[in-house]
Amino acid sequence: MSLKNFNIAVQILKEGVEVICVNQVTTEEEYNNNVFWVTGSDENGNAITTNVCPHSEITWTKVKEEMDKL
């Protein structure tokens, strides 16, 4: 499964979500460790991120289901 499929799956679940992946995402552990969610930007325009998904409708289980369909 590619990063492209991961990003497509996230957009299917919630359009417009900004996410940064630092490596492949094929397991829940990778989802928890390799994915950073953009929550805003600082005064210099740099992304503010968190590794805890702020979107309740996006979970590893749901992302995996969408990725499997692609």
Protein Blocks (a to p, Z undefined) as FASTA:
>chain_A
ZZklmmmmmmmmoghiacddfbdcfbfklmmmmpccdfbdcfkopacddfbdfbfklcfk
lmmmmmmmZZ
